[in-house]
Amino acid sequence: MRNFEKLSDKELSVLLCDGSDAAFEEIFNRYWSALYAAAYKRLKSHEKAEETVQDLFTHLWTKR
């Protein structure tokens, strides 16, 4: 079993392209908070910020 926390973003992106659920989960865990904060700063709505970040990750997974 790999320790995905120690992998670089580039390594995770390669694994994501190969369909790795674990790589996607690590990317999600690394970036959700920062993306949410940026979205909230611009949208001034918790609901819209959360929806925007969810849409982004959904798109990332479907276009992997």
Order of alpha helices (4+ residues) and beta strands (2+ residues): alpha-alpha-alpha
